[in-house]
Amino acid sequence: MAESKFDFTLLVDGPDDITEELEDKLFEARCDDATISVSSGRLSLTFARVAGSLKEAIVSAIKDVRQANIGVVNRVDDCSLITQSEIARRIGRSRQMVHQYINGQRGPGGFPRPACSIVKTMPLWYWCEVAYWLEKNSLIDEQELRRAQELAVINSILDLEMQRAIDPGLTASLMDELCLCVSVGEYAQ
């Protein structure tokens, strides 16, 4: 597989200032392809990583940051909740066209339901769900859907890991109650 450069940002709970020691630790852990910044007290590492896929680039960066032992990787900075306007921007269509997809006035119908609303007049959708619908209706390519899926799963795993660190008993109890304690091999079936 040919390698490409992938740009993404990891948000890290760690130091709230950039020091020479932090830079050295990241460099020694092979994160010399990251630009370090701090915003609102959150450490951000913006990578330009060469890899065979986006997933490979992100996973290797997370492993390298963990090896640097500078803090906990919270998530890939990619907003999974999006507005109708953002959907339109991402697919290069008008907001009105997206509104027609949502209401079933255009396209095959079955547009995903909103995940939540900021206010009653501003619903939000999960990008991964919208991307799935768009790809099935030939409005985006499979690669864009794959990107949305990979980011959603990576961020879900990182979020679960953070919740487990905050309250391991609650996380284990709920996973057990919801029957979510299955091995990775069982998902492949």
Residue, then its C-alpha position, 0 to 999 in steps of 0.5 A: m500500500a502506498e503511503s500518504k501524509f495524513d493531517f490530524t490533531l490529538l487532544v491530550d490531557g497533560p501539561d498546560d504549557i510547552t517546555e523543552e522537556l515536553e518537546d524532548k519526550l515527544f521527539e524521543a517517542r517519534c513525534d517529530d511530525a507533530t506541532i505542539s500547541v496549548s489552547s484553553g489549557r488543553l495540549s494539542l498535537t497536530f500531526a502530519r504523519v506518513a502512513g498507509s492509511l488514516k487509521e494507521a497514522i492515528v493509531s501509531a501517533i497515539k501509541d507514540v504519545r503514550q510512549a512519551n508519557i506526557g499525558v492521556v490522549n483524549r480524542v482525535d480533534d474531529c467533531s462528530l456532531i454536525t449541523q445541517s450547514e456543516i453537512a452541506r459544506r462537507i458534501g459541497r451542496s447547498r444548505q437547502m439541498v441538505h434540508q430537502y434530503i433531511n425532509g425526504q423531499r429529495g433523495p431516497g428518504g431515510f435520512p438519519r434522525p438528529a442525535c440531539s439539539i443545541v436548541k429546538t431549531m438547531p438539530l445536530w447529527y452524528w457525522c458517521e451516520v450521515a456519511y453512511w447514508l450519503e455513501k449508500n446514496s452515492l453522494i460521497d465516496e467509500q473512502e470518506l465514509r471509512r474516514a468517518q467510521e474510523l474517527a468515530v470508533i477511535n474516539s469512542i474507544l478513547d472516550l470509554e478508556m477515559q471513563r474507565a479511568i475515572d470510574p472503573g467500577l461503574t464502567a465495568s458494571l455497565m459494560d456487564e449489564l449491557c452485555l458489552c464484554v465480548s472479545v474482538g473476534e466475536y465482532a468479526q462474525 
